[in-house]
Amino acid sequence: MDYTAWLSIFAPSKSFRNSFNVFYILMQFAKNYETVFILTPVLSDVQMKDTVEKFRKVLVDNGAEMIHEENWGLRKLAYPIGHKNTGFYQLFEFKADTQLIATLETEYRRDERVLRFLVIALDKHAVDYNDRKRKGLVGRRNQPQTQEEQA
């Protein structure tokens, strides 16, 4: 639905359309989110990819816009979870309305292959940081100098 359709639903009068409440209502539907989930290490590579695809499909089918995705692979856990010391980590960054988060968390809880999950809403600083990180501008020191410049 576009902006004018939302206005016709939520703002019947012209004076109300200009108020801050309409702006707040419209902006709460689409936020940037980041989710990380850990899958059990007993899965095969195919099963792990199928599970990741299942959660990606939940997001896309419910109207989320996928911004970035990272597979962190098999990593050691900070503490054992269900007698398991490792897990497959996966990160999704996406833009979606707020109702989708409840659906996604329900799917995480229903799937026995998920050890842990976390979904957070990103503020403007986190979105900016993630953009710079994807471009390679974060965590990188100055470019190495040539031998001539060092001398």
Secondary structure, 3 states (H helix, E strand, C coil): CCHHHHHHHHCCCHHHHCCHHHHHHHHCCCEEEEEEEEECCCCCHHHHHHHHHHHHHHHHHCCCEEEEEEEEEEEEEEEEECCEEEEEEEEEEEEECCHHHHHHHHHHHHCCCEEEEEEEECCHHHHHHHHHHHCCCCCCCCCCCCHHHHC
